Amino acid sequence: MVFLYNIGYTIPLQENMTHSVHPPRPVKKRLSRKTKAAANTALPQKKKASTTRTALIIAAIVLVIAIAVGAFYYLVNVRPYQRVILTVGEENVKTGYFLKRVAASTYGDAATTIDSLTAELIMKQVAPDYGISTPTEEEIDTYLMEQARGTNETITDAEFDTWFEDQLANTGLTEEEYREIVGHIIIANRLEEIVTANVPSTVPQVHLWVINLDSNDTAVSVKARIDGGEDFSTVAKEVSLDETAKENGGDLGWLPTELLSSDISAFVDVLDIGKCSDPFPYVTSSSSTEVVTSYFLSMVSEKSGAMQVTDDQLAALKSKAMNDWLDSQIATTEVTFHGLNGSTTLDSETLSWIDYQVKKLTKKRSTTTP
């Protein structure tokens, strides 16, 4: 029998014989050392690549969270305080600084702070027109030293440093902010000297008496008593709501007519000496929910067309002249308040937000002050 060998198959050539096919034996291939080394290195590299991808995904998630937290913090704790809340002429006041000024003020009043900032910025802007330059650092230092010294003749550097640190702690202002306010005060003082230089020392005055009552009906009945012959001073001691008037019989003394309110002036100008006026209303206090009105009766016992003023009266006349001048400047300056939701007034929503923020500042200041 002849056999033919064909790559692992044994096939007999005899006819009528059952064919038998045997599967080939697997060939065991030997890997080279270089191939084995590459195979052994590939698995750690795959694991390392997988770990790197996981780390990158985690880092990306952390980054997204950090950005979200940062954005939330910015929107809640930064952006609201960076927005402009007041514009005076070409200068803006940011909300953060405005809140600090409200908290630093004596009464923590937003409306008063708006008036103060408006006055400061207007005087700063018009000062050059009056030949007033920006105060130097030395001038600010001198002013601060005088304030710290008070009535004492001298003050040491250590005492000044303690005083100044107390001012910053009590107001919550930075040194730069505090010194800037002092600069505004210096400008205001110099402007006042110029504006009030021509206030006269002798002015028309009246010797005025008043009775303060709670209603128009009561005032009418009290006037009837005085018109009937009762003494104004005696009646004032009996019925006036003002404690001082009860003691002095309603005697306000001599007053420059220029210092009287428009309501009182309207009666004084036409009132005969010794005659009781008709009752006139006077709003003594008001709020968004309440208006308190008092009713007054007045009498002029003497008049003078030119009387020498006292030091206190002169100071009051100068203050009025300065306020009148400032009102005229405000009237020609664009002043805009930027409230919440586009409001241009100190509406209730904006005021509530300001009050809340000021309380937070005040609480924070009290906890950090030693």
BALUM-15857 format. One record per residue (C-alpha): residue number from 0; x, y, z. Coordinates in Angstrom, 2 decimals, always signed. Each point is the difference from the previous one (the first is absolute). Layout:
<pts>
pt seq->NUM; u->X; v->Y; w->Z
...
</pts>
This chain:
<pts>
pt seq->0; u->+0.00; v->+0.00; w->+0.00
pt seq->1; u->+1.32; v->+3.32; w->-0.96
pt seq->2; u->-0.64; v->+3.02; w->+2.21
pt seq->3; u->+0.19; v->+3.65; w->-0.91
pt seq->4; u->+0.84; v->+2.41; w->+2.77
pt seq->5; u->-1.72; v->+3.34; w->-0.32
pt seq->6; u->+0.48; v->+2.41; w->+2.86
pt seq->7; u->-1.30; v->-2.08; w->+2.81
pt seq->8; u->-2.70; v->-1.88; w->-1.98
pt seq->9; u->+0.40; v->-3.78; w->-0.66
pt seq->10; u->-2.05; v->-1.04; w->-3.00
pt seq->11; u->+0.15; v->-3.60; w->-1.33
pt seq->12; u->-0.33; v->-0.17; w->-3.80
pt seq->13; u->-1.70; v->-3.40; w->-0.11
pt seq->14; u->-3.51; v->+0.26; w->-1.49
pt seq->15; u->-3.07; v->-1.07; w->+1.89
pt seq->16; u->+1.74; v->+0.82; w->+3.20
pt seq->17; u->-1.63; v->+2.13; w->+2.63
pt seq->18; u->+1.62; v->+3.43; w->+0.18
pt seq->19; u->+1.33; v->+0.93; w->+3.39
pt seq->20; u->+0.82; v->+3.66; w->+0.59
pt seq->21; u->+1.91; v->+0.87; w->+3.13
pt seq->22; u->-0.02; v->+3.62; w->+1.23
pt seq->23; u->+3.37; v->+1.67; w->+0.03
pt seq->24; u->+1.87; v->+0.25; w->+3.22
pt seq->25; u->+0.18; v->+3.50; w->+1.37
pt seq->26; u->+3.29; v->+1.62; w->-0.62
pt seq->27; u->+1.49; v->+1.47; w->+3.16
pt seq->28; u->+1.69; v->+3.24; w->-0.90
pt seq->29; u->+2.72; v->+1.34; w->+2.20
pt seq->30; u->+0.05; v->+3.75; w->+0.66
pt seq->31; u->+3.18; v->+1.89; w->-0.12
pt seq->32; u->+1.32; v->+1.72; w->+3.08
pt seq->33; u->-0.73; v->+3.41; w->-1.57
pt seq->34; u->-3.60; v->-0.95; w->-0.69
pt seq->35; u->-0.46; v->-1.34; w->+3.53
pt seq->36; u->+1.37; v->+3.24; w->+1.45
pt seq->37; u->-2.39; v->+2.06; w->-2.13
pt seq->38; u->-2.94; v->-2.12; w->+1.09
pt seq->39; u->+0.98; v->+0.29; w->+3.64
pt seq->40; u->+0.20; v->+3.82; w->-0.34
pt seq->41; u->-3.28; v->+0.48; w->-1.88
pt seq->42; u->-2.28; v->-1.07; w->+2.85
pt seq->43; u->+1.29; v->+2.55; w->+2.59
pt seq->44; u->-0.10; v->+2.71; w->-2.66
pt seq->45; u->-3.67; v->-0.80; w->-0.69
pt seq->46; u->-0.72; v->+0.11; w->+3.72
pt seq->47; u->+1.91; v->+3.28; w->+0.28
pt seq->48; u->-1.95; v->+1.52; w->-2.92
pt seq->49; u->-3.28; v->-1.08; w->+1.58
pt seq->50; u->+1.03; v->+1.52; w->+3.35
pt seq->51; u->+1.00; v->+3.23; w->-1.72
pt seq->52; u->-3.36; v->+0.23; w->-1.78
pt seq->53; u->-1.79; v->-0.52; w->+3.32
pt seq->54; u->+2.11; v->+2.67; w->+1.68
pt seq->55; u->-0.71; v->+2.43; w->-2.83
pt seq->56; u->-3.73; v->-0.65; w->+0.25
pt seq->57; u->+0.07; v->+0.55; w->+3.78
pt seq->58; u->+2.07; v->+3.15; w->-0.46
pt seq->59; u->-2.47; v->+1.28; w->-2.59
pt seq->60; u->-2.93; v->-0.68; w->+2.34
pt seq->61; u->+1.80; v->+1.75; w->+2.88
pt seq->62; u->+0.79; v->+2.93; w->-2.27
pt seq->63; u->-3.63; v->+0.31; w->-1.09
pt seq->64; u->-1.12; v->-0.10; w->+3.65
pt seq->65; u->+2.61; v->+2.57; w->+0.96
pt seq->66; u->-1.09; v->+2.29; w->-2.82
pt seq->67; u->-3.64; v->-0.40; w->+1.02
pt seq->68; u->+0.80; v->+0.73; w->+3.65
pt seq->69; u->+2.19; v->+2.93; w->-0.99
pt seq->70; u->-2.68; v->+1.39; w->-2.28
pt seq->71; u->-2.60; v->-0.37; w->+2.75
pt seq->72; u->+2.31; v->+1.71; w->+2.52
pt seq->73; u->+0.69; v->+2.81; w->-2.47
pt seq->74; u->-3.68; v->+0.52; w->-0.78
pt seq->75; u->-0.96; v->-0.01; w->+3.69
pt seq->76; u->+3.00; v->+1.50; w->+1.81
pt seq->77; u->+1.89; v->+2.10; w->-2.56
pt seq->78; u->-2.10; v->+1.24; w->-2.89
pt seq->79; u->-2.78; v->+1.65; w->+2.07
pt seq->80; u->+2.61; v->+2.14; w->+1.76
pt seq->81; u->+1.78; v->+0.96; w->-3.21
pt seq->82; u->-3.07; v->+1.46; w->-1.71
pt seq->83; u->-0.44; v->+3.76; w->-0.05
pt seq->84; u->-2.67; v->+1.22; w->+2.44
pt seq->85; u->+0.46; v->+3.78; w->-0.30
pt seq->86; u->+1.20; v->+2.27; w->-2.80
pt seq->87; u->+0.89; v->+3.62; w->+0.71
pt seq->88; u->+1.08; v->+1.87; w->-3.08
pt seq->89; u->+2.71; v->-2.14; w->-1.58
pt seq->90; u->+0.85; v->-1.97; w->+3.14
pt seq->91; u->-1.46; v->-3.31; w->+1.13
pt seq->92; u->-0.40; v->-1.47; w->+3.45
pt seq->93; u->+0.11; v->-3.79; w->+0.21
pt seq->94; u->-2.41; v->-1.86; w->+2.23
pt seq->95; u->+2.68; v->-1.51; w->+2.23
pt seq->96; u->+1.41; v->+3.39; w->+0.94
pt seq->97; u->-3.47; v->+1.47; w->+0.39
pt seq->98; u->-0.95; v->-2.73; w->+2.49
pt seq->99; u->+3.18; v->+0.63; w->+1.98
pt seq->100; u->-0.82; v->+3.70; w->+0.19
pt seq->101; u->-3.54; v->-0.73; w->+1.21
pt seq->102; u->+1.36; v->-2.35; w->+2.67
pt seq->103; u->+2.61; v->+2.57; w->+1.03
pt seq->104; u->-2.51; v->+2.84; w->+0.33
pt seq->105; u->-1.40; v->+0.98; w->+3.38
pt seq->106; u->-3.53; v->-1.23; w->-0.64
pt seq->107; u->+0.61; v->-2.52; w->-2.79
pt seq->108; u->-2.44; v->+1.87; w->-2.22
pt seq->109; u->+0.10; v->-0.64; w->-3.76
pt seq->110; u->-1.75; v->+3.24; w->-1.01
pt seq->111; u->+2.37; v->+2.13; w->+2.05
pt seq->112; u->+2.98; v->-1.84; w->-1.48
pt seq->113; u->-1.27; v->+0.72; w->-3.52
pt seq->114; u->-0.16; v->+3.71; w->+0.89
pt seq->115; u->+3.48; v->-0.06; w->+1.54
pt seq->116; u->+1.62; v->-1.77; w->-2.95
pt seq->117; u->-1.78; v->+2.29; w->-2.45
pt seq->118; u->+1.26; v->+3.08; w->+1.84
pt seq->119; u->+3.55; v->-1.36; w->+0.24
pt seq->120; u->+0.29; v->-0.84; w->-3.68
pt seq->121; u->-1.59; v->+3.24; w->-1.19
pt seq->122; u->+2.35; v->+2.09; w->+2.16
pt seq->123; u->+2.95; v->-2.04; w->-1.22
pt seq->124; u->-1.00; v->+0.62; w->-3.62
pt seq->125; u->-0.61; v->+3.76; w->+0.31
pt seq->126; u->+2.91; v->+0.73; w->+2.36
pt seq->127; u->+2.43; v->+0.83; w->-2.86
pt seq->128; u->-2.44; v->+2.69; w->-1.22
pt seq->129; u->+0.55; v->+1.76; w->+3.34
pt seq->130; u->+3.78; v->-0.40; w->-0.11
pt seq->131; u->+0.00; v->-2.88; w->+2.47
pt seq->132; u->+2.42; v->-2.83; w->-0.74
pt seq->133; u->-0.06; v->-3.60; w->+1.21
pt seq->134; u->+1.32; v->-0.20; w->+3.59
pt seq->135; u->+3.53; v->-1.34; w->+0.28
pt seq->136; u->+0.95; v->-2.97; w->+2.14
pt seq->137; u->+1.71; v->+2.40; w->+2.43
pt seq->138; u->-3.18; v->+2.07; w->+0.34
pt seq->139; u->-2.02; v->-3.12; w->+0.70
pt seq->140; u->+2.58; v->-1.09; w->+2.60
pt seq->141; u->-0.24; v->+3.41; w->+1.69
pt seq->142; u->-3.79; v->-0.14; w->+0.13
pt seq->143; u->+0.04; v->-3.50; w->+1.46
pt seq->144; u->+2.58; v->+0.99; w->+2.59
pt seq->145; u->-2.17; v->+2.95; w->+1.09
pt seq->146; u->-3.04; v->-2.24; w->+0.33
pt seq->147; u->+1.94; v->-2.57; w->+1.99
pt seq->148; u->+1.52; v->+2.64; w->+2.30
pt seq->149; u->-3.38; v->+1.56; w->+0.81
pt seq->150; u->+0.35; v->+2.50; w->+2.83
pt seq->151; u->+3.44; v->-1.31; w->+0.99
pt seq->152; u->+3.04; v->+2.08; w->-0.80
pt seq->153; u->+2.05; v->-2.91; w->-1.32
pt seq->154; u->-0.37; v->-3.61; w->-1.02
pt seq->155; u->+2.63; v->-2.71; w->-0.43
pt seq->156; u->+0.37; v->-2.13; w->-3.10
pt seq->157; u->-1.06; v->-3.07; w->+1.98
pt seq->158; u->-3.12; v->+1.77; w->+1.26
pt seq->159; u->-0.86; v->+1.09; w->-3.53
pt seq->160; u->+0.48; v->-3.52; w->-1.37
pt seq->161; u->-2.32; v->-1.38; w->+2.68
pt seq->162; u->-2.60; v->+2.68; w->-0.73
pt seq->163; u->+0.14; v->-0.59; w->-3.74
pt seq->164; u->-0.26; v->-3.78; w->+0.36
pt seq->165; u->-3.08; v->+0.53; w->+2.15
pt seq->166; u->-1.55; v->+2.18; w->-2.71
pt seq->167; u->+0.53; v->-2.68; w->-2.62
pt seq->168; u->-1.34; v->-2.74; w->+2.30
pt seq->169; u->-3.08; v->+1.99; w->+0.99
pt seq->170; u->-0.89; v->+1.03; w->-3.56
pt seq->171; u->+1.03; v->-3.15; w->-1.87
pt seq->172; u->+1.77; v->+2.18; w->-2.60
pt seq->173; u->+3.45; v->-0.58; w->-1.42
pt seq->174; u->+2.75; v->+2.55; w->+0.58
pt seq->175; u->-0.28; v->+1.15; w->-3.61
pt seq->176; u->-3.78; v->+0.44; w->+0.27
pt seq->177; u->+0.26; v->+1.88; w->+3.30
pt seq->178; u->+2.65; v->+2.36; w->-1.35
pt seq->179; u->-2.09; v->+0.61; w->-3.12
pt seq->180; u->-2.92; v->+1.12; w->+2.17
pt seq->181; u->+2.32; v->+2.35; w->+1.89
pt seq->182; u->+1.02; v->+1.45; w->-3.35
pt seq->183; u->-3.68; v->+0.70; w->-0.75
pt seq->184; u->-0.39; v->+1.71; w->+3.39
pt seq->185; u->+2.98; v->+2.26; w->-0.68
pt seq->186; u->-1.47; v->+0.99; w->-3.37
pt seq->187; u->-3.41; v->+0.66; w->+1.59
pt seq->188; u->+1.56; v->+2.22; w->+2.67
pt seq->189; u->+1.88; v->+2.05; w->-2.60
pt seq->190; u->-3.08; v->+0.34; w->-2.16
pt seq->191; u->-2.09; v->+1.11; w->+2.97
pt seq->192; u->+2.50; v->+2.76; w->+0.78
pt seq->193; u->-0.42; v->+1.33; w->-3.53
pt seq->194; u->-3.78; v->-0.47; w->-0.32
pt seq->195; u->-0.84; v->+1.48; w->+3.41
pt seq->196; u->+2.51; v->+2.84; w->-0.04
pt seq->197; u->-2.73; v->+2.59; w->-0.61
pt seq->198; u->-2.53; v->-1.18; w->+2.61
pt seq->199; u->-0.92; v->+3.19; w->+1.93
pt seq->200; u->+0.46; v->+0.36; w->+3.73
pt seq->201; u->-3.14; v->+2.13; w->+0.42
pt seq->202; u->-3.34; v->-1.27; w->-1.31
pt seq->203; u->-3.75; v->+0.45; w->+0.54
pt seq->204; u->-1.22; v->-1.88; w->+3.06
pt seq->205; u->-3.22; v->-0.67; w->+1.89
pt seq->206; u->-0.72; v->-0.93; w->+3.61
pt seq->207; u->-2.11; v->-3.12; w->-0.53
pt seq->208; u->-2.35; v->-2.01; w->+2.24
pt seq->209; u->-1.66; v->-3.33; w->-0.90
pt seq->210; u->-2.49; v->-2.53; w->+1.40
pt seq->211; u->+0.13; v->-3.60; w->-1.26
pt seq->212; u->-3.34; v->-1.91; w->-0.12
pt seq->213; u->-1.19; v->-3.38; w->-1.26
pt seq->214; u->-3.04; v->+0.96; w->-2.12
pt seq->215; u->-1.49; v->+2.88; w->-1.90
pt seq->216; u->-3.13; v->-0.01; w->+2.17
pt seq->217; u->+2.08; v->+0.35; w->+3.16
pt seq->218; u->+2.03; v->+2.79; w->-1.59
pt seq->219; u->-3.20; v->+1.88; w->-0.96
pt seq->220; u->-1.32; v->-0.18; w->+3.56
pt seq->221; u->+3.36; v->+1.13; w->+1.46
pt seq->222; u->+0.17; v->+2.94; w->-2.41
pt seq->223; u->-3.49; v->+1.03; w->+1.12
pt seq->224; u->+1.22; v->+0.14; w->+3.60
pt seq->225; u->+2.96; v->+2.23; w->-0.94
pt seq->226; u->-2.11; v->+2.23; w->-2.24
pt seq->227; u->-2.39; v->+0.27; w->+2.94
pt seq->228; u->+2.70; v->+1.60; w->+2.13
pt seq->229; u->+1.96; v->-2.84; w->+1.62
pt seq->230; u->+3.79; v->+0.36; w->+0.09
pt seq->231; u->+1.81; v->-1.93; w->-2.79
pt seq->232; u->+2.83; v->-1.08; w->+2.33
pt seq->233; u->-2.36; v->-1.19; w->+2.73
pt seq->234; u->-2.08; v->-2.05; w->-2.42
pt seq->235; u->+3.16; v->-1.47; w->-1.58
pt seq->236; u->+1.20; v->-1.26; w->+3.37
pt seq->237; u->-3.36; v->-1.67; w->+0.49
pt seq->238; u->-0.72; v->-1.67; w->-3.35
pt seq->239; u->+3.12; v->-0.16; w->-2.19
pt seq->240; u->+1.22; v->-3.49; w->-0.82
pt seq->241; u->+3.60; v->+1.18; w->-0.07
pt seq->242; u->+1.66; v->-0.40; w->+3.41
pt seq->243; u->+2.29; v->+2.97; w->-0.54
pt seq->244; u->-2.97; v->+2.19; w->-0.87
pt seq->245; u->-1.69; v->-1.08; w->+3.22
pt seq->246; u->+2.99; v->+1.30; w->+1.91
pt seq->247; u->+0.59; v->+3.29; w->-1.82
pt seq->248; u->-3.53; v->+0.71; w->-1.21
pt seq->249; u->+0.78; v->-0.66; w->-3.66
pt seq->250; u->+2.70; v->+2.71; w->-0.18
pt seq->251; u->+2.48; v->-0.83; w->-2.82
pt seq->252; u->+1.88; v->+3.28; w->+0.39
pt seq->253; u->+1.36; v->+2.13; w->-2.82
pt seq->254; u->+0.35; v->-1.83; w->-3.30
pt seq->255; u->+1.30; v->+1.16; w->-3.41
pt seq->256; u->-2.97; v->-0.08; w->-2.37
pt seq->257; u->+2.18; v->-1.70; w->-2.60
pt seq->258; u->+0.29; v->-3.03; w->+2.29
pt seq->259; u->-3.76; v->-0.46; w->+0.40
pt seq->260; u->-1.75; v->-2.74; w->-1.96
pt seq->261; u->-2.12; v->+1.09; w->-2.92
pt seq->262; u->-3.16; v->-1.00; w->+1.91
pt seq->263; u->+0.82; v->+2.22; w->+2.96
pt seq->264; u->+1.34; v->+2.84; w->-2.13
pt seq->265; u->-3.28; v->+0.19; w->-1.88
pt seq->266; u->-1.77; v->+0.85; w->+3.27
pt seq->267; u->+2.73; v->+2.14; w->+1.55
pt seq->268; u->+0.24; v->+2.33; w->-2.99
pt seq->269; u->-3.65; v->+1.07; w->+0.33
pt seq->270; u->-0.50; v->-0.47; w->+3.73
pt seq->271; u->-0.57; v->+3.07; w->+2.13
pt seq->272; u->+2.06; v->+0.29; w->+3.15
pt seq->273; u->-1.73; v->-1.59; w->+2.99
pt seq->274; u->-2.60; v->-1.82; w->-2.12
pt seq->275; u->-0.47; v->-3.77; w->-0.05
pt seq->276; u->+0.23; v->-1.67; w->-3.40
pt seq->277; u->-2.51; v->-2.38; w->-1.49
pt seq->278; u->+0.84; v->-3.71; w->+0.48
pt seq->279; u->+2.38; v->-1.38; w->-2.60
pt seq->280; u->+1.00; v->-3.63; w->-0.54
pt seq->281; u->+3.60; v->-1.15; w->+0.19
pt seq->282; u->+1.23; v->-3.47; w->-0.89
pt seq->283; u->+2.41; v->-0.99; w->+2.76
pt seq->284; u->+0.77; v->-3.54; w->-1.15
pt seq->285; u->-1.04; v->-2.31; w->-2.77
pt seq->286; u->+0.64; v->-3.43; w->-1.47
pt seq->287; u->-1.36; v->-2.16; w->-2.78
pt seq->288; u->-2.87; v->-1.09; w->+2.27
pt seq->289; u->-0.56; v->+2.93; w->+2.33
pt seq->290; u->-0.11; v->+3.78; w->-0.06
pt seq->291; u->-0.01; v->+1.85; w->+3.31
pt seq->292; u->-1.32; v->+3.56; w->-0.13
pt seq->293; u->+0.07; v->+2.56; w->+2.79
pt seq->294; u->-1.89; v->+3.30; w->+0.08
pt seq->295; u->+1.59; v->+3.24; w->+1.08
pt seq->296; u->-1.10; v->+3.38; w->+1.23
pt seq->297; u->+2.57; v->+2.80; w->-0.11
pt seq->298; u->+0.39; v->+3.54; w->+1.21
pt seq->299; u->+2.57; v->+2.73; w->-0.72
pt seq->300; u->+0.65; v->+2.31; w->+2.95
pt seq->301; u->+2.79; v->+2.08; w->-1.63
pt seq->302; u->+1.61; v->+0.61; w->-3.40
pt seq->303; u->+3.33; v->+1.45; w->-1.11
pt seq->304; u->+1.08; v->+0.86; w->-3.53
pt seq->305; u->+3.72; v->-0.36; w->+0.79
pt seq->306; u->+1.23; v->-1.76; w->+3.12
pt seq->307; u->+3.49; v->-1.30; w->+0.75
pt seq->308; u->+0.08; v->-3.79; w->-0.18
pt seq->309; u->+1.50; v->-2.25; w->+2.66
pt seq->310; u->+2.80; v->-2.46; w->-0.80
pt seq->311; u->-2.51; v->-2.86; w->-0.10
pt seq->312; u->-2.31; v->+1.96; w->-2.29
pt seq->313; u->+2.89; v->+0.89; w->-2.32
pt seq->314; u->+1.00; v->-3.67; w->-0.20
pt seq->315; u->-3.62; v->-0.92; w->-0.82
pt seq->316; u->-0.19; v->+2.71; w->-2.68
pt seq->317; u->+3.24; v->-1.23; w->-1.58
pt seq->318; u->-1.27; v->-3.57; w->+0.06
pt seq->319; u->-3.20; v->+1.08; w->-1.74
pt seq->320; u->+1.97; v->+1.95; w->-2.61
pt seq->321; u->+2.15; v->-3.06; w->-0.67
pt seq->322; u->-3.05; v->-2.26; w->-0.29
pt seq->323; u->-1.71; v->+2.44; w->-2.38
pt seq->324; u->+3.16; v->+0.11; w->-2.14
pt seq->325; u->+0.21; v->-3.80; w->-0.01
pt seq->326; u->-3.67; v->-0.30; w->-1.01
pt seq->327; u->+0.72; v->+2.25; w->-2.98
pt seq->328; u->+2.94; v->-2.22; w->-1.01
pt seq->329; u->-2.09; v->-3.15; w->+0.30
pt seq->330; u->-2.67; v->+1.56; w->-2.20
pt seq->331; u->+2.54; v->+0.34; w->-2.83
pt seq->332; u->+1.69; v->-3.39; w->+0.50
pt seq->333; u->-1.33; v->-3.32; w->-1.25
pt seq->334; u->-0.48; v->-2.19; w->+3.05
pt seq->335; u->-1.39; v->-3.51; w->-0.51
pt seq->336; u->-0.72; v->-2.70; w->+2.55
pt seq->337; u->+0.08; v->-3.56; w->-1.36
pt seq->338; u->-2.32; v->-2.16; w->+2.09
pt seq->339; u->-0.87; v->-3.65; w->-0.44
pt seq->340; u->-1.89; v->-1.16; w->-3.09
pt seq->341; u->+0.61; v->+3.25; w->-1.83
pt seq->342; u->-1.45; v->+2.27; w->+2.67
pt seq->343; u->+1.35; v->+3.57; w->+0.10
pt seq->344; u->-1.26; v->+0.70; w->+3.51
pt seq->345; u->+0.64; v->-1.39; w->+3.45
pt seq->346; u->-3.02; v->-2.29; w->-0.23
pt seq->347; u->-1.05; v->-2.39; w->+2.76
pt seq->348; u->+1.59; v->-3.06; w->-1.64
pt seq->349; u->+3.35; v->+1.73; w->-0.45
pt seq->350; u->-0.15; v->+1.47; w->+3.49
pt seq->351; u->-0.73; v->-3.42; w->+1.54
pt seq->352; u->+2.96; v->-1.51; w->-1.85
pt seq->353; u->+2.29; v->+2.82; w->+1.13
pt seq->354; u->-1.14; v->-0.35; w->+3.62
pt seq->355; u->+0.68; v->-3.75; w->-0.10
pt seq->356; u->+3.48; v->+0.48; w->-1.47
pt seq->357; u->+0.86; v->+2.75; w->+2.49
pt seq->358; u->-1.01; v->-2.24; w->+2.90
pt seq->359; u->+2.31; v->-2.70; w->-1.35
pt seq->360; u->+2.87; v->+2.50; w->-0.23
pt seq->361; u->-0.67; v->+1.33; w->+3.48
pt seq->362; u->-0.13; v->-3.49; w->+1.47
pt seq->363; u->+3.22; v->-0.98; w->-1.76
pt seq->364; u->+1.67; v->+3.18; w->+1.24
pt seq->365; u->-1.09; v->-0.63; w->+3.59
pt seq->366; u->+1.37; v->-3.56; w->-0.05
pt seq->367; u->+3.38; v->+1.07; w->-1.40
pt seq->368; u->+0.47; v->+3.05; w->+2.21
pt seq->369; u->+2.09; v->-0.91; w->+3.06
</pts>
